[in-house]
Amino acid sequence: MGSTDPDRVVRLAVAEALARVADQDTLGLGEGDALESLGGALREVLRRALDDRVPLATPEFVDMCRDLRLNRDSLDLLGHHLLTALLAHHVGPDALVRVGTLLGTVRRYLPEPRQPARRNTGPETRRRDVRADNSVVGRYRRPKLPEHLPSPPSWTCTGCGREWPCATKQSQLLAEFGGARAALAVYLGSCLVAAAQDLPTLPLPRARLRFLGWLPRARM
């Protein structure tokens, strides 16, 4: 992490991530002891993740997430805000990979989000699930899949069957993120981590090229 103060980065990144999810209560934790407990646990595991001399250990954090009834989608959303905050502090790619690995490990031990029970009372307007919309993979799990979206665990495109992100989706992502390369890189990096877990035989250099190599470079 260079000369950056790790403790300061941890405090600021966790505070920013929690502020974003608390603003709309997207994790359903409210503003009491639950959010404070999550913040303390998150700071502890993040310190370990940013120190490459310390092995990653997640059992206590997994237990905390389970106690707070977090699921995979809510952790995806929290991880997105956390990685975005860390990127602003220039922690470096190795640290981001370690944090992504940590989040991916914890995610495996959390439950899938509950599917709403269907009622036989006729058609009704379904409330939009903000957490599912903003998760890394869960945002695409809808009854009718739109085109050119990832289909885990094969990570092929739902629209054309090619490797995701296909050329069409690459163009769509550039338009969707409005030229915000940093935010797009964080999103794709999270997808890369998830895909690497689903596709263990995929060489890491090829995965990096597939998910990040097509991004336009900033002009000097």
N, C-alpha and C positions, 0 to 999 in steps of 0.2 A: 503493500500500500504506500510505499515511499515515505515521505515525511508527514503525511496526514496523520493526525491524532486519531487512533482507532476508537477510543472511548467517545470522543466528541462526535465522530461520524455515526457511531451506533446510536447515541442519544438522539441526534437530529433526524436520522433516517427513520427510526422507529416512531418518533413523535410525528413526523410528517405522514407516514403510512397510516398510523392509527387515526390521525386527524381526518384523513380523507375517508376512511371507512366509517368513522363516527359521525361525520357530517350528515350522512343519509341513513346511518344505522344499518348499513348493508350487511353486517354480520349478525345483526339481531342481538347485540350484547348490551345495548343501552349505554349509559355513561357512568356506571357505578364501579363496584369492585371487580366485576368481570373484565372490563376493559383494562383496568389497572393491572390485574393479574396477568393478562395476556401480554401487556407491555413489558412487565418485568421478565417474564419467561422468554419473550422474543429478544430482548436485549442480551440476555445470557447466551442464547444459542447463536446469536449473530456475532457476538464477540469471539466465540469459538470458530465460527465459519470464516471470519476475516483473519484469523491467525493460522497460517499454514503450518505452524509447529505443533498445533493441537489437533488430535484426531476428532472428527465429527462424531458427536454423540447426541441422539435425539429421543431416547425413551421418555425422559421427564416431559419434554415438550409435546410429544405425542399424547401423553396422558392428559396434559393440560388442555390440548385442543379437543380431546374427546370429552373431558369434563365440561367444556364450554359448548359442546355439541356442534363443533365446526365440522363441515363436510369438505369434500374435495373441491367443490366449486368455490366455497368461501375462502379456502386456503389459496386457491388460484388467484382470487381477487386481491387478497392481502399481499401475496407474493408479488403481484404486478406492481402495486403501489410501493412496495419495499424496494424492488429492483429499480424502479424509476427514481426513487429518492437516492439510492446508492450511486446510480449513474451520474447524478448531478454533483456528487462529491469526488468523482474521478478516482474510484478505488482500484481501477484496473480490471482487465478481463479475467485474470486468475481468481480474484476475489469474487467477481460476479458468478463465475462458474461454480465456485465452492458454495455460494449461497443458493444458487439454482439446484445444485446437487442436494443440499440440505432440505430445501423445500420439496424436491421430488421424492426424497426418502420418506419424509413425514407424510406426504400425500398418500403414499401406498397404504398406510395404516389407518386412513380415515375413511368413513363410509361414503358411498355415493349419495347425492342429494335425493331426498324423498320425492317420488312422483305423486302429483296430486291425484286423489281418488276420483274416479269417474262416477258421475251421477247419471241416473236414467230419467232425469227430469226435463229433458229437452236441451236444446242448445243454450249456452250461457257465455257471457263474456269472461274470458280468462284474464286474471291479473298478470301483468308482465313481471317476470322474475328478474330483478336487476342483477342479482348475483350470477344467475346463469348467463345473462347477456354479456357480462364483463369478464368471465373466467377465460382462462387460456384455451381450454378445449371444450368445457361445458357450454360455452356461449353458442356452440353450433349444434347442440343436442336438442333438436326441436322435432315435433312430429313430422314435419315436411322439410327435408333438408334443402336449403337454397343451393344454387350451383356454385361450383369451384370452391368448396370448403374441404377441410381435412377430414379424413375418415380413419380415426385410430382403430385398431393398432397398426394397420398397414400404412397409414399416412399417405394414402393415394387421394386424388382429387375426386370429389363426388360428381363433378360436372363432366370431366373428360377422361378420368381414369389414369392420368399421368401422375408422376410424383408431385406431391404438394410441397411448396406452392408452385403451381404451374405458371406458364407465362401470362395467361389471362389474369390469374389471381395476383400476380406480382404487380401488374398495372393497376388492378383494383385497389390493392393495399396502398400504393403510393397516393392514389386519389383519396382513399378513406382517411389516411393519416395527414393529408394536407401538407405534405412535405416535411412533417416533423420526423426527421430521420432518427433522432435519439429514441423517441417513444416507440417507433416502429421496430428499431433494433432490439429494444427491451422485449417487446412482444414476441418477435421472432426467436429471440434467444430463449425465452420460456418455452416456446414450441419445440425448439431444438432439444432442450433437456427432456421434455416429455417424449419426443420421438426416439431419442437415444435409449430411453428405458424400454420402449415398446419394440425397438429394433436393435437388439444388442450386437448383431453381426454387422451393422452399418458402420464402416470406418469413420472415426471422428473427423478427419480432414474432409472427407466427402460430405459428411453431415453439415459441417460449417459452410462449405461451399454451396450446398443446396439451400440452406436456410438463410445465410447471411451474405454469401458471395455475390449475389446479384444486386445488392443495395447500391445505389449511386453514391459515389464518394463526394464529400463536401469539397467545394471549390476553395482553393487557397487564395 
